[in-house]
Amino acid sequence: MINRLALPPYPPEPPPVEGFEDGVGEEEGWAGEEAGPGAPGESEVGVEGEGEGSPGAPDEREVEGEDGPGAPGERQDRPEAGFGPLPPELLAERDATVLALARRALAVRRLLLLWVTAAVAVLGWAAVGLAVRSIEDGGLGLLNGLVALALAAALLISAAVALGLWVRRDQDVRDRLDAWAFLGPEPVTDQRVRAHGRSVLWLLPSVGLCLAGAAVAGRAVTRMDTVTLSATVYALGLGSTLLVTGLLGLVRSLGHQRWAGRLLDPVPVRRGGGAHR
């Protein structure tokens, strides 16, 4: 059970292009090679003492001070330059992990967990409405109202914490999915990454929840003068909870389709002097 719920680890660093590090070393040491055989043994003091009239001395000091061997960020300026093709084993693992993470992002149990969290929030709003009505009645109802408020706070806080964990887990899946999908220069071609069936399963109920939430909230606002305060509070809480739940499902479904389209159908790069459709 733990292995099924655990996320795949982040991918390893892609293998560098053969000879890339040697080329970087040659670029970093170009100043020493141009200076001649005696340049490596010369110190900065010696260069300064040989005379200010030497035309090459200022340039050598500037190169050693700014772009010499030890200059940080030489490879950071062009991190993609050293990425080579992925080995067949790593490429197969990349494709399998991307497909597994794409299915994990739209898993049915994640949708059910979102709905359970929304149900807990709805119970919390019902407790709020009960507390308001008990407080309005007065007398012994005041004590019942305080108990209902405590119950409402516990339910709503639990729902908020669960929703925060749900969003954090979703972001973690997205980060790992991006890391694996864009691991190497080889594009992902498996169309199953789109997960059309799972996207529709998320999309249709989410649209229904959005419509129901908007209708309930709108009806509560228009009938505030004809219903009790407790009923209005509960209706507003119910409508907002349904609306937020539906929006989260919509964002997850449509966001995955947009991400998969960008991954599987990349926009061609415009080249100088060329044209593309």
Backbone bond lengths (Angstrom), bond angles and torsions (degrees), N, CA, C in turn:
res aa  C-N    CA-C-N  psi(-1)  N-CA   C-N-CA  omega(-1)  CA-C   N-CA-C  phi
1 M - - - 1.469 - - 1.518 110.63 -
2 I 1.320 115.31 -38.56 1.465 118.55 -179.65 1.524 110.73 -67.84
3 N 1.336 117.05 -38.22 1.447 120.13 -179.28 1.529 111.37 -66.98
4 R 1.330 117.68 -33.47 1.450 119.78 179.18 1.525 111.65 -70.88
5 L 1.312 117.40 -33.24 1.453 120.26 -179.10 1.519 112.59 -85.35
6 A 1.335 117.60 -19.73 1.465 120.32 -178.12 1.518 110.22 -72.80
7 L 1.323 116.40 141.41 1.455 121.78 179.05 1.522 110.30 -84.12
8 P 1.331 118.11 149.96 1.471 119.89 174.16 1.527 110.46 -62.22
9 P 1.315 117.90 149.37 1.472 120.04 -179.81 1.520 111.04 -70.61
10 Y 1.319 115.18 168.02 1.452 119.92 175.56 1.526 109.99 -68.30
11 P 1.325 118.22 151.94 1.472 120.22 -175.78 1.517 111.50 -71.70
12 P 1.347 116.59 157.29 1.468 119.64 174.94 1.520 110.66 -72.80
13 E 1.315 115.54 170.17 1.459 120.50 178.58 1.522 109.80 -69.85
14 P 1.350 117.79 134.92 1.462 119.25 -179.55 1.523 111.13 -61.93
15 P 1.344 117.38 150.51 1.467 120.08 178.64 1.518 110.98 -68.81
16 P 1.334 118.09 139.06 1.466 119.98 178.87 1.517 111.15 -74.05
17 V 1.327 115.40 158.28 1.454 121.18 175.35 1.519 109.39 -66.20
18 E 1.326 116.87 139.55 1.460 120.73 -179.06 1.518 110.05 -62.14
19 G 1.320 115.78 127.03 1.460 121.53 -179.72 1.500 114.43 86.34
20 F 1.373 117.85 0.76 1.459 118.74 -177.92 1.522 111.62 -68.14
21 E 1.343 116.64 -43.81 1.456 119.30 -178.96 1.517 111.26 -65.87
22 D 1.373 116.73 -35.71 1.458 118.79 176.92 1.514 110.79 -64.97
23 G 1.354 115.84 -38.66 1.456 118.25 178.55 1.508 112.02 -65.75
24 V 1.329 116.62 -37.22 1.461 118.96 176.93 1.509 110.99 -64.56
25 G 1.349 116.75 -40.68 1.455 119.65 178.37 1.509 111.73 -63.56
26 E 1.340 117.84 -37.46 1.454 119.65 177.75 1.519 111.40 -66.85
27 E 1.321 117.49 -39.03 1.459 119.99 177.90 1.515 111.68 -65.99
28 E 1.344 116.60 -36.11 1.456 119.09 -178.72 1.528 111.01 -72.02
29 G 1.316 115.99 -30.36 1.464 118.03 -177.27 1.499 115.14 -100.71
30 W 1.346 117.44 19.81 1.464 118.93 -176.81 1.523 112.33 -65.99
31 A 1.328 117.14 -29.85 1.465 119.75 -178.20 1.529 110.50 -67.98
32 G 1.375 115.65 -40.07 1.447 118.17 -179.64 1.514 112.71 -69.21
33 E 1.339 117.43 -33.58 1.444 119.57 -179.82 1.518 111.31 -70.98
34 E 1.348 117.68 -37.61 1.453 120.44 -179.72 1.523 112.00 -71.57
35 A 1.335 116.91 -23.10 1.458 119.38 -176.02 1.521 111.92 -74.65
36 G 1.328 119.00 -17.12 1.457 119.97 178.64 1.501 112.23 106.15
37 P 1.370 117.07 177.20 1.460 120.26 -175.54 1.505 113.22 -64.38
38 G 1.308 118.89 -31.34 1.462 120.43 -175.34 1.497 113.77 -86.01
39 A 1.328 118.14 -5.90 1.464 119.61 -174.79 1.508 113.77 -65.89
40 P 1.364 120.60 -40.00 1.469 118.03 -177.37 1.508 114.09 -61.71
41 G 1.277 119.31 -28.62 1.450 120.20 -178.11 1.500 114.02 -85.91
42 E 1.293 118.71 -9.38 1.460 120.85 -177.29 1.508 110.24 -81.31
43 S 1.279 116.66 140.13 1.471 121.72 176.24 1.509 109.76 -95.14
44 E 1.334 114.07 166.97 1.448 117.99 179.27 1.523 111.59 -65.24
45 V 1.341 115.54 -32.21 1.466 118.28 178.84 1.502 109.75 -66.69
46 G 1.339 115.96 -39.94 1.444 119.15 -179.64 1.510 111.26 -65.57
47 V 1.296 118.39 -36.67 1.457 120.47 179.26 1.514 110.80 -66.34
48 E 1.313 114.67 -39.98 1.457 117.44 179.94 1.523 111.15 -69.22
49 G 1.356 116.95 -31.10 1.449 119.43 -175.71 1.501 113.63 -83.18
50 E 1.320 120.06 -13.48 1.445 120.42 -177.66 1.508 112.27 -76.03
51 G 1.283 116.70 -10.80 1.455 117.07 176.25 1.499 111.50 128.24
52 E 1.286 115.06 137.19 1.442 120.46 179.87 1.515 111.94 -76.62
53 G 1.308 117.07 -13.42 1.453 119.65 -178.15 1.506 113.00 -81.20
54 S 1.334 117.79 -8.58 1.454 119.54 -179.58 1.522 108.62 -69.07
55 P 1.311 117.85 124.32 1.466 118.76 -174.77 1.507 113.57 -67.85
56 G 1.369 118.37 -24.80 1.460 118.59 -175.05 1.514 114.16 -90.35
57 A 1.342 118.15 -13.08 1.462 120.08 -173.13 1.528 113.19 -64.93
58 P 1.351 120.87 -47.59 1.467 118.40 -177.90 1.525 112.24 -61.78
59 D 1.342 115.88 -38.54 1.455 118.06 -178.79 1.518 111.14 -65.93
60 E 1.369 116.53 -38.15 1.458 119.51 -179.83 1.521 110.69 -65.70
61 R 1.324 117.71 -40.99 1.463 120.02 179.64 1.530 110.50 -65.61
62 E 1.348 115.70 -39.34 1.458 117.99 -179.38 1.519 111.27 -66.66
63 V 1.348 116.28 -39.07 1.459 119.60 179.00 1.508 111.02 -66.37
64 E 1.342 117.37 -42.90 1.455 120.44 -179.05 1.528 111.27 -68.28
65 G 1.297 117.65 -30.60 1.458 120.02 -177.46 1.511 113.65 -80.78
66 E 1.357 117.22 -26.52 1.450 119.20 -173.51 1.525 112.61 -112.37
67 D 1.331 116.45 -49.07 1.452 119.83 -172.31 1.511 112.65 -115.97
68 G 1.307 117.67 23.83 1.451 120.20 -178.02 1.503 112.08 -72.01
69 P 1.343 118.19 -175.44 1.450 121.02 -175.94 1.498 109.92 -65.23
70 G 0.967 162.49 131.40 1.449 156.41 -167.56 1.490 112.89 99.25
71 A 1.377 119.29 -3.23 1.447 118.72 -179.19 1.518 110.41 -68.24
72 P 1.323 117.91 123.57 1.466 119.21 -177.25 1.520 111.90 -75.19
73 G 1.307 115.16 150.49 1.459 119.76 171.80 1.501 114.58 88.37
74 E 1.358 118.78 8.32 1.452 118.90 179.73 1.523 110.71 -62.79
75 R 1.353 116.81 -42.64 1.456 120.43 179.18 1.528 111.77 -87.23
76 Q 1.340 116.20 -18.33 1.453 118.55 179.04 1.519 110.96 -72.43
77 D 1.348 117.53 -26.34 1.447 119.58 179.86 1.521 111.74 -69.68
78 R 1.302 117.68 -23.59 1.454 121.14 -178.95 1.523 109.33 -141.17
79 P 1.314 119.03 66.94 1.459 120.66 -175.30 1.511 113.08 -65.36
80 E 1.337 118.04 -27.60 1.448 119.50 -177.28 1.521 112.45 -79.30
81 A 1.319 118.38 -11.65 1.450 120.39 -175.57 1.517 111.39 -68.80
82 G 1.342 118.24 -26.14 1.451 120.02 -176.20 1.508 114.47 -98.37
83 F 1.329 118.93 8.54 1.462 121.28 -177.89 1.510 109.76 -88.03
84 G 1.311 115.91 123.15 1.445 120.96 178.23 1.508 111.20 -102.93
85 P 1.332 117.23 -179.94 1.472 119.83 177.65 1.511 111.57 -64.35
86 L 1.309 115.54 147.79 1.456 120.56 -178.40 1.525 110.61 -76.34
87 P 1.327 117.90 144.81 1.463 120.33 172.68 1.528 110.27 -61.94
88 P 1.336 117.67 155.04 1.474 119.45 -178.56 1.529 112.93 -57.79
89 E 1.339 118.12 -37.55 1.458 119.91 -179.59 1.519 110.93 -65.82
90 L 1.346 116.41 -45.10 1.464 120.16 -179.82 1.522 111.09 -69.07
91 L 1.325 117.58 -33.57 1.457 120.67 178.17 1.530 110.66 -66.39
92 A 1.334 116.86 -42.06 1.468 120.13 177.28 1.521 111.03 -65.08
93 E 1.334 116.78 -40.19 1.465 119.84 177.41 1.518 110.67 -65.50
94 R 1.338 117.27 -37.67 1.469 121.08 178.00 1.523 110.82 -61.13
95 D 1.320 117.46 -47.48 1.463 120.37 -178.22 1.531 111.39 -64.94
96 A 1.339 117.15 -42.34 1.461 120.07 -179.88 1.528 111.22 -66.53
97 T 1.333 117.35 -39.42 1.470 120.73 -178.69 1.518 111.14 -70.18
98 V 1.331 118.03 -39.82 1.465 120.75 177.83 1.525 110.61 -62.02
99 L 1.317 117.31 -42.98 1.461 120.30 178.57 1.527 111.19 -64.54
100 A 1.333 116.93 -42.15 1.466 120.13 179.91 1.530 111.15 -65.47
101 L 1.327 117.49 -41.15 1.461 120.33 179.92 1.525 111.51 -70.22
102 A 1.333 117.13 -34.76 1.467 119.77 177.34 1.523 110.33 -63.92
103 R 1.318 116.90 -40.58 1.461 119.89 176.57 1.526 111.07 -70.11
104 R 1.333 116.94 -34.44 1.464 120.12 178.62 1.534 110.85 -66.57
105 A 1.328 116.35 -35.63 1.468 119.05 -179.28 1.522 111.97 -64.91
106 L 1.343 117.25 -30.50 1.463 121.41 -179.84 1.526 111.07 -114.57
107 A 1.314 116.92 33.93 1.464 120.46 -179.11 1.532 110.11 -67.64
108 V 1.322 115.53 146.56 1.463 120.69 179.98 1.526 110.61 -64.76
109 R 1.324 117.13 -36.92 1.467 118.86 -178.78 1.530 111.74 -65.84
110 R 1.325 117.61 -27.40 1.469 119.10 176.22 1.521 110.15 -71.03
111 L 1.326 116.80 -36.76 1.460 119.66 176.77 1.523 110.76 -66.96
112 L 1.330 116.26 -42.06 1.466 119.62 177.79 1.526 111.27 -64.83
113 L 1.315 116.86 -38.21 1.467 119.82 177.59 1.523 111.37 -63.39
114 L 1.324 116.75 -37.37 1.459 120.39 176.43 1.523 110.49 -64.42
115 W 1.316 116.71 -41.53 1.471 119.62 179.32 1.524 111.81 -68.11
116 V 1.322 117.40 -37.93 1.471 119.73 177.29 1.529 110.31 -63.35
117 T 1.318 116.37 -40.56 1.468 120.00 176.88 1.520 111.12 -61.81
118 A 1.334 116.11 -41.55 1.465 119.91 177.30 1.524 111.14 -64.42
119 A 1.336 117.24 -37.47 1.474 120.01 178.88 1.524 111.13 -64.12
120 V 1.334 116.68 -39.27 1.465 119.95 176.91 1.527 110.38 -63.45
121 A 1.332 116.55 -40.39 1.462 119.50 177.91 1.529 111.37 -64.98
122 V 1.321 117.32 -37.96 1.463 120.50 178.13 1.532 110.60 -63.58
123 L 1.329 116.88 -41.78 1.476 119.62 175.44 1.526 110.90 -61.55
124 G 1.324 116.32 -36.87 1.462 119.10 176.81 1.521 112.29 -62.99
125 W 1.340 116.64 -42.60 1.463 119.27 177.92 1.526 111.41 -67.60
126 A 1.327 117.19 -32.61 1.467 119.25 175.37 1.528 110.63 -64.60
127 A 1.332 116.36 -38.99 1.464 119.71 176.39 1.524 111.18 -65.55
128 V 1.335 116.70 -35.41 1.468 119.48 176.54 1.524 110.39 -63.58
129 G 1.346 116.21 -45.82 1.471 119.07 177.95 1.517 112.33 -60.92
130 L 1.337 116.98 -40.19 1.461 120.41 177.76 1.528 111.36 -64.44
131 A 1.337 116.18 -39.31 1.464 119.76 178.88 1.520 111.32 -64.76
132 V 1.323 116.81 -41.14 1.472 120.07 179.87 1.523 110.46 -64.23
133 R 1.319 116.72 -42.80 1.469 119.13 179.54 1.521 111.57 -66.40
134 S 1.347 118.10 -39.24 1.460 120.72 179.22 1.521 111.24 -65.93
135 I 1.313 116.50 -39.95 1.471 119.91 179.32 1.527 109.91 -67.61
136 E 1.332 117.65 -36.75 1.461 120.43 177.89 1.527 111.68 -64.20
137 D 1.347 117.40 -34.03 1.473 120.58 -179.73 1.519 111.59 -69.87
138 G 1.330 118.38 -30.50 1.448 121.56 179.71 1.522 112.38 75.18
139 G 1.318 116.35 -175.28 1.456 121.65 179.32 1.520 111.11 65.65
140 L 1.341 115.77 -134.83 1.461 120.27 178.17 1.521 112.04 -65.76
141 G 1.341 115.61 -19.65 1.465 118.98 177.88 1.513 112.64 -63.52
142 L 1.350 116.97 -22.90 1.448 119.51 178.58 1.519 111.53 -63.73
143 L 1.334 116.81 -42.13 1.464 120.00 177.82 1.524 111.12 -65.16
144 N 1.340 115.65 -42.75 1.463 118.60 176.59 1.530 111.56 -61.87
145 G 1.311 116.12 -34.90 1.463 119.89 178.19 1.518 112.42 -65.31
146 L 1.339 115.82 -39.82 1.470 118.61 178.55 1.529 110.96 -66.20
147 V 1.322 115.96 -40.07 1.471 119.02 177.25 1.525 110.29 -63.88
148 A 1.332 116.30 -42.05 1.464 119.64 178.76 1.522 111.64 -64.93
149 L 1.327 117.18 -36.17 1.467 119.89 176.88 1.525 111.44 -65.20
150 A 1.327 117.26 -40.56 1.461 120.31 177.42 1.532 110.80 -63.21
151 L 1.336 115.99 -41.88 1.465 119.82 177.48 1.524 110.98 -64.57
152 A 1.332 116.77 -41.01 1.461 120.68 179.12 1.524 111.21 -63.14
153 A 1.342 116.01 -41.75 1.466 119.28 178.93 1.521 111.05 -62.96
154 A 1.334 116.75 -41.95 1.463 119.89 179.76 1.533 111.08 -63.43
155 L 1.319 116.72 -43.23 1.470 120.18 -178.90 1.524 111.75 -68.34
156 L 1.323 117.07 -44.99 1.464 119.73 -177.64 1.533 111.59 -68.60
157 I 1.329 117.43 -38.88 1.465 119.63 177.96 1.525 110.44 -66.41
158 S 1.329 116.75 -40.24 1.468 119.71 177.50 1.525 111.06 -62.40
159 A 1.327 116.37 -42.12 1.465 119.51 178.38 1.529 111.27 -64.72
160 A 1.322 117.29 -39.31 1.462 119.86 179.45 1.527 111.41 -65.79
161 V 1.331 116.76 -41.81 1.467 119.97 178.23 1.530 110.60 -64.44
162 A 1.339 116.34 -43.67 1.462 119.99 178.89 1.525 111.30 -62.86
163 L 1.315 116.94 -38.90 1.463 119.81 178.13 1.527 111.20 -66.58
164 G 1.338 116.67 -39.29 1.459 119.15 176.82 1.516 112.61 -62.27
165 L 1.330 116.77 -42.13 1.463 120.66 176.44 1.525 111.23 -65.15
166 W 1.320 117.05 -36.91 1.462 120.98 178.16 1.528 110.83 -63.26
167 V 1.319 116.22 -45.80 1.472 120.37 179.27 1.533 110.85 -65.54
168 R 1.326 116.72 -40.28 1.459 119.73 179.08 1.520 111.41 -64.00
169 R 1.323 116.34 -41.98 1.464 120.34 177.47 1.524 110.79 -63.58
170 D 1.305 116.46 -40.22 1.458 120.57 178.60 1.519 110.96 -62.85
171 Q 1.320 117.50 -42.12 1.458 120.69 178.86 1.522 111.39 -67.05
172 D 1.314 116.97 -35.42 1.463 120.51 177.48 1.527 110.82 -64.14
173 V 1.324 116.13 -42.71 1.469 119.78 177.02 1.527 110.43 -62.20
174 R 1.321 116.56 -42.32 1.469 120.10 -179.80 1.521 111.28 -64.04
175 D 1.316 117.82 -41.46 1.463 120.42 179.90 1.524 111.31 -63.41
176 R 1.321 117.14 -44.70 1.463 120.14 178.61 1.526 111.11 -66.59
177 L 1.313 116.89 -36.14 1.455 120.40 178.90 1.526 110.95 -64.86
178 D 1.321 117.52 -42.79 1.467 120.47 176.58 1.522 111.49 -64.34
179 A 1.336 116.32 -41.97 1.456 119.88 -178.49 1.529 111.64 -62.21
180 W 1.316 117.64 -41.01 1.466 120.68 -179.87 1.527 111.11 -76.89
181 A 1.329 118.43 -39.83 1.461 120.83 -175.03 1.522 112.03 -65.44
182 F 1.327 117.27 -36.81 1.460 121.37 -177.67 1.525 110.99 -106.72
183 L 1.341 115.65 35.79 1.461 120.04 -177.23 1.520 111.75 -70.92
184 G 1.304 119.18 -45.73 1.457 122.46 -174.81 1.511 111.66 -129.91
185 P 1.321 116.76 179.42 1.470 119.80 -179.50 1.521 113.32 -72.86
186 E 1.340 117.56 -18.75 1.453 119.69 -179.45 1.532 109.91 -72.79
187 P 1.329 118.62 126.79 1.469 120.27 -178.23 1.521 111.59 -74.86
188 V 1.326 114.70 155.57 1.464 121.27 173.78 1.523 108.14 -82.05
189 T 1.325 117.08 127.61 1.469 121.85 -175.88 1.520 113.50 -117.89
190 D 1.310 118.77 -2.47 1.461 121.49 -177.99 1.527 109.51 -74.95
191 Q 1.330 116.35 112.47 1.457 120.61 -177.48 1.531 112.72 -69.23
192 R 1.321 117.33 -15.09 1.459 119.38 178.26 1.513 112.53 -66.87
193 V 1.340 116.82 -14.45 1.466 120.33 177.63 1.525 110.78 -63.73
194 R 1.316 117.47 -26.11 1.471 119.98 179.51 1.531 111.75 -63.95
195 A 1.326 117.56 -33.08 1.475 122.37 178.54 1.522 111.20 51.31
196 H 1.331 116.02 58.53 1.469 120.34 -177.04 1.529 111.56 -61.95
197 G 1.337 116.62 -43.09 1.458 118.78 -178.44 1.514 112.72 -61.76
198 R 1.310 116.91 -44.94 1.466 120.09 178.55 1.522 111.40 -66.21
199 S 1.319 116.73 -36.26 1.465 119.59 179.13 1.526 111.08 -63.74
200 V 1.339 116.07 -41.88 1.466 119.24 178.09 1.529 110.47 -65.41
201 L 1.330 116.04 -38.01 1.467 120.04 178.73 1.524 111.33 -62.62
202 W 1.306 117.35 -32.39 1.462 121.25 175.81 1.529 111.25 -80.91
203 L 1.317 116.31 -35.04 1.461 120.04 -170.88 1.523 112.84 -72.00
204 L 1.324 117.30 -50.98 1.462 120.36 -172.44 1.533 113.08 -62.74
205 P 1.343 119.97 -50.48 1.473 117.88 177.04 1.523 112.85 -63.03
206 S 1.328 117.15 -32.89 1.467 119.65 179.76 1.519 111.03 -66.10
207 V 1.322 117.28 -39.43 1.465 119.93 175.93 1.529 110.30 -62.85
208 G 1.333 116.44 -42.44 1.460 119.60 177.73 1.519 112.74 -62.10
209 L 1.335 116.87 -40.76 1.464 119.82 178.58 1.529 111.31 -65.80
210 C 1.316 116.96 -39.00 1.472 119.97 178.27 1.526 110.68 -62.81
211 L 1.327 116.66 -45.54 1.470 119.96 179.57 1.529 111.48 -64.27
212 A 1.346 116.09 -43.14 1.468 119.29 179.72 1.523 111.01 -65.51
213 G 1.317 117.34 -42.58 1.456 119.93 179.42 1.510 112.73 -63.38
214 A 1.344 116.10 -42.79 1.468 119.17 178.68 1.526 110.86 -65.13
215 A 1.330 117.18 -38.62 1.460 119.74 -179.97 1.525 111.51 -66.69
216 V 1.333 117.15 -44.53 1.463 120.65 -179.37 1.526 110.81 -64.35
217 A 1.326 116.71 -46.18 1.461 119.79 -179.56 1.529 111.23 -65.00
218 G 1.329 116.61 -41.68 1.466 119.39 179.14 1.514 112.22 -64.82
219 R 1.331 116.72 -39.86 1.466 120.13 178.37 1.523 111.21 -65.87
220 A 1.328 116.00 -37.47 1.467 118.52 179.05 1.520 111.28 -66.44
221 V 1.322 117.32 -37.26 1.469 119.99 -179.62 1.524 110.89 -69.30
222 T 1.331 117.13 -40.25 1.472 119.87 -177.26 1.531 113.13 -74.90
223 R 1.351 117.65 -19.40 1.467 120.10 -177.62 1.531 112.19 -113.38
224 M 1.305 116.67 26.21 1.461 119.83 -179.15 1.523 112.46 -62.99
225 D 1.335 118.23 -29.80 1.463 121.28 -177.04 1.514 112.55 -81.50
226 T 1.323 118.53 -14.65 1.464 120.92 -175.05 1.519 114.11 -109.65
227 V 1.308 118.92 -5.49 1.469 122.45 -179.55 1.522 108.76 -122.69
228 T 1.314 115.50 167.04 1.463 120.38 -179.06 1.531 110.76 -73.55
229 L 1.320 114.41 164.63 1.457 119.52 179.53 1.527 111.32 -66.37
230 S 1.314 117.07 -37.87 1.457 120.26 -179.44 1.529 111.01 -64.46
231 A 1.342 117.14 -40.84 1.462 120.21 178.11 1.522 111.10 -66.19
232 T 1.329 116.83 -37.54 1.464 119.73 178.54 1.521 111.50 -65.87
233 V 1.332 116.67 -42.65 1.469 120.26 179.56 1.518 110.75 -62.42
234 Y 1.328 115.83 -44.46 1.464 119.07 -179.79 1.533 111.46 -65.36
235 A 1.337 116.61 -42.00 1.464 120.07 -179.42 1.530 111.33 -64.66
236 L 1.322 116.61 -41.21 1.468 119.34 178.15 1.531 111.06 -65.60
237 G 1.325 116.58 -41.70 1.460 119.06 177.69 1.511 112.60 -64.63
238 L 1.346 116.34 -42.13 1.457 120.45 178.45 1.525 111.17 -63.80
239 G 1.319 116.66 -45.46 1.466 119.96 -179.04 1.524 112.74 -64.11
240 S 1.332 116.36 -43.66 1.467 118.88 -179.93 1.526 111.45 -66.64
241 T 1.334 117.21 -36.90 1.467 120.09 178.67 1.523 111.20 -65.11
242 L 1.323 117.23 -45.21 1.463 120.70 178.26 1.527 111.04 -63.25
243 L 1.321 116.54 -39.82 1.465 120.19 -178.85 1.522 111.47 -66.10
244 V 1.325 117.18 -45.55 1.462 120.53 -179.71 1.530 110.55 -65.57
245 T 1.327 117.22 -40.40 1.466 120.13 178.51 1.524 111.22 -62.37
246 G 1.326 116.15 -43.81 1.459 119.24 177.76 1.509 112.98 -64.53
247 L 1.325 117.51 -39.16 1.465 120.35 179.05 1.525 111.86 -65.39
248 L 1.330 117.21 -38.97 1.459 119.88 177.25 1.529 111.22 -62.72
249 G 1.330 116.95 -41.34 1.456 119.27 176.74 1.515 112.55 -66.16
250 L 1.327 117.14 -39.50 1.464 120.20 177.13 1.519 111.55 -62.61
251 V 1.312 116.43 -45.68 1.469 120.19 -179.56 1.519 110.80 -61.40
252 R 1.325 117.52 -41.20 1.453 120.42 179.63 1.524 111.60 -65.38
253 S 1.333 117.64 -44.77 1.461 121.05 -177.70 1.525 111.78 -68.94
254 L 1.323 116.94 -53.49 1.460 119.95 -178.25 1.520 111.78 -67.93
255 G 1.337 117.20 -35.18 1.463 119.62 178.04 1.512 112.25 -64.31
256 H 1.319 117.43 -38.09 1.467 119.17 178.74 1.521 110.82 -68.17
257 Q 1.318 117.95 -40.07 1.458 119.78 178.38 1.527 111.40 -64.47
258 R 1.302 116.84 -38.52 1.470 120.23 178.05 1.528 110.29 -66.66
259 W 1.335 116.72 -41.64 1.465 120.24 178.99 1.525 110.88 -65.66
260 A 1.327 117.56 -43.46 1.458 120.85 179.95 1.526 111.32 -65.55
261 G 1.321 117.21 -36.98 1.457 119.30 176.60 1.516 112.34 -65.00
262 R 1.321 117.21 -39.47 1.460 120.09 177.44 1.524 111.66 -68.25
263 L 1.333 116.51 -31.57 1.462 120.01 -179.02 1.524 111.91 -77.58
264 L 1.328 117.43 -44.53 1.466 121.27 -174.70 1.519 113.11 -88.62
265 D 1.323 118.18 -24.49 1.465 121.74 179.62 1.518 109.13 -126.16
266 P 1.347 117.69 69.54 1.465 119.38 -177.76 1.519 111.62 -67.71
267 V 1.331 115.57 150.38 1.464 121.27 177.75 1.517 108.57 -73.90
268 P 1.329 119.48 128.33 1.468 120.64 179.59 1.512 112.03 -63.30
269 V 1.317 115.90 143.51 1.461 122.05 -179.81 1.514 109.77 -78.41
270 R 1.306 116.81 132.04 1.470 121.19 178.75 1.524 109.19 -76.03
271 R 1.291 115.77 125.64 1.461 122.14 177.54 1.515 110.37 -99.91
272 G 1.310 115.38 153.91 1.451 120.50 178.03 1.509 111.40 -66.25
273 G 1.344 116.80 128.68 1.449 121.80 178.35 1.503 114.01 81.21
274 G 1.334 118.06 0.67 1.461 120.68 -178.46 1.507 110.39 -114.96
275 A 1.300 115.53 174.40 1.470 121.26 179.07 1.508 107.88 -137.97
276 H 1.309 116.33 148.78 1.444 121.04 176.49 1.516 109.43 -142.63
277 R 1.282 115.28 159.27 1.458 120.38 178.94 1.515 110.29 -92.07
